[in-house]
Every structure is written in structure tokens, then in C-alpha cells.
Amino acid sequence: QVQLQESGPGLVKPSQTLSLTCTVSGGSISSGSYYWSWIRQPAGKGLEWIGRIYTSGSTNYNPSLKSRVTISVDTSKNQFSLKLSSVTAADTAVYYCARFKPAYSPYFDYWGQGTLVTVSS
Amino acid sequence: EIVLTQSPGTLSLSPGERATLSCRASQSVSSSYLAWYQQKPGQAPRLLIYGASSRATGIPDRFSGSGSGTDFTLTISRLEPEDFAVYYCQQYGSSPLFGGGTKVEIK
């Protein structure tokens, strides 16, 4: 059973860089043809896809966040990471990592439990 | 850019009743690329339906999905107490996109 677990600071100051890591267990991040994604959800609001990475290192980002987002992967540690620069209060949200299966009918099949990141001085 | 609009925003129903949730896309979406998720408070979303109508592993058959083009529906035939939650539709494109959600609450 694949499991994902987010980790990182729960509090980030405005204008700084938010950094989160997702550790994958129960399977190799390199096995299979999956995209590893970050999704966020402000309190009481809907889900926003941030971006994804393939184990080859190729990435796709949400155009609305592209200028501030970097997603990377470390296959030796079975982890992938998110960096979001120049954060503001609007970036306060629960951040989820998730596995995306790019099949004929694609979907997000495994999710982390989520981690709350608050942007505040 | 495709927009997914879910309606109603909130659905107030009693256990045992039928729930019909709508997801409308601003332009035609391939049925293969439409999924539904359930989210309970404090939890991550859980995949219910993919390809517009295929149930994910372990999902009870009271959940069904249908639709094509711009109009998609998630139906819960008889609400169980554990089904009261928020439901999101999602389409796969260059940027995966989620609808705004429908909350199914106990009447």
C-alpha cells in the first residue's frame, strides 16, 4: 500500500519561500508511470493543483503559480519536494502531495494527509 | 481555460435519500478525463469515480457517475451516514482542475 507523508515548516513569513517534502513509502517513487503532484486547499475552500513531476524530472506547473513554484524529486530518498517563493497570506493553506496515474482515464489515487502552512509574520 | 461549476453548493438530505450532484464544464471535456472525489473534514480527498463512470477500488455501488460533454453527474442512490461530506469533480488537462465542490449535509 503506497503512503505519502508531507513534512515541512507550518509557519512561513511573508516574502519567504515555502518548502515542503513528500516522502513516499510502500513502493518506489521510480516504479510505474506516475506523476507526483502537489495540491493545496485554503481553509473552507476548494482544491487547487500546484504542479507535478515525473521521475525523469520533467515538470508541469499551474500557470497561475508557475513563476513562483519549483518541484523537484530525489529518487534516492523516495521523496519529492515543493518550493513556493515570495509567499503571501493568500498562500496559507493545507498542502497535499498526491500520486497521479496518467492512464486512459487518469486520476489522483493516493494522497498524503495534508499539512497546514500558515503565512504570517 | 476550462471552468468546472458544481451545483448545488450545498445539498441537505436525510439518510436513505438519493443525492444528485452536478458538474458542468465551460467547454466539452472528454469523459475519460472526469473524476469525482469525496472529502471529509480533516481528511484528504478520496477517489470515488474516474473516467466519468468507473468506480474506484472499494467504492460501494451506491455511488455512480454519468455524463458526457459538458454535463456530468455523481449520484448516491441511498445516502449512508458516512456519505455526508464534500464532493469535488476534477478534469484532467494540461493543468488538472477541480470544481468548487458540493457539500452534502444531513437535513
Interface residues (C-beta under 8 A of the other chain):
Chain A: S37 G46 L47 E48 W49 N60 N62 P63 Y96 A98 F100 Y104 S105 P106 Y107 F108 D109 W111 G112 Q113 G114
Chain B: S32 Y33 A35 Y37 Q43 A44 P45 R46 L47 Y50 G51 A52 S54 A56 Y88 Q90 Y92 S94 S95 P96 L97 F98 G99 G100 G101
